[in-house]
Amino acid sequence: MVFKKNNALNIEKNGVKMRIYNDKAQCGQAAVVFQETEKGHFEEFSHSKSFFIFYIIEGQGVWFIEEKPHDVEAGDVVIIPPNTKFYYKGKLKQVCVTSPAWEAEFEHHVRDIEQ
């Protein structure tokens, strides 16, 4: 499968610009999203079905996983298992792979984060 940038869905959510390349209907095993943020993702949430795998392309920031801070920078990988609360702050460009592909009904809002 090849998913072209020109066909991706561009959205902005909680301070993050996202380019969504595919969804469950196109590939149920995994979905890929390019993300870019100036300040971070200002919603703490969890997902009860998918792993979230982030590769940091550029920038640096702090990931909060189950409220524990982790400094990250370009070249790092962050893996979030299902049912794990997280959010992040910083200026980052990253690729997120969800496996299986992300589904809205399995995402659970915990709280909004102050900017």
Secondary structure, DSSP 8 states (H G I E B T S, - for coil): ----GGGSEEEEETTEEEEE---TTT-TT-EEEEEEESSEEEEEEEESS-EEEEEEEEEEEEEEETTEEEEEETT-EEEE-TT--EEEEEEEEEEEEEES---GGGEEEEEE---
